[in-house]
Amino acid sequence: MAGNSRTTFGKRQKERARQEKQAEKAQRRAQRKLQQKEGDDTLASQPSGGPVITYDDEGNPNGLNFDDF
């Protein structure tokens, strides 16, 4: 009977490790979801990485150079 309790203990440890790993994964998913939501908010408030359009004194846009892209 001594061998029987050892396997039960091993199974219990293995199950506990599986549950901990599952909880950590759920926590990481929740963090990613939160960061993604925050990222959407910051992207809307910040300009994109596209070319910067400058205007002359009369309000007409200046031409774009190769360096603007």
Backbone hydrogen bonds, N-H to C=O, Kabsch-Sander energy under -0.5 kcal/mol:
donor,donor_aa,acceptor,acceptor_aa,energy
5,S,1,M,-1.3
6,R,2,A,-1.2
7,T,3,G,-1.5
8,T,4,N,-1.6
9,F,5,S,-2.5
10,G,6,R,-2.3
11,K,7,T,-2.6
12,R,8,T,-2.4
13,Q,9,F,-2.4
14,K,10,G,-2.5
15,E,11,K,-2.7
16,R,12,R,-2.4
17,A,13,Q,-2.5
18,R,14,K,-2.1
19,Q,15,E,-2.4
20,E,16,R,-2.4
21,K,17,A,-2.4
22,Q,18,R,-2.3
23,A,19,Q,-2.3
24,E,20,E,-2.4
25,K,21,K,-2.2
26,A,22,Q,-2.2
27,Q,23,A,-2.2
28,R,24,E,-2.4
29,R,25,K,-2.5
30,A,26,A,-2.2
31,Q,27,Q,-2.3
32,R,28,R,-2.6
33,K,29,R,-2.5
34,L,30,A,-2.3
35,Q,31,Q,-2.9
36,Q,32,R,-2.7
37,K,33,K,-2.0
38,E,34,L,-2.4
39,G,35,Q,-2.7
40,D,36,Q,-1.9
41,D,37,K,-1.5
42,T,38,E,-2.1
43,L,39,G,-2.3
44,A,40,D,-1.5
45,S,41,D,-1.1
46,Q,42,T,-1.4
53,I,51,P,-0.6
54,T,52,V,-0.6
56,D,60,N,-2.7
59,G,56,D,-1.5
62,N,54,T,-3.2
68,D,65,N,-1.2
69,F,66,F,-1.2
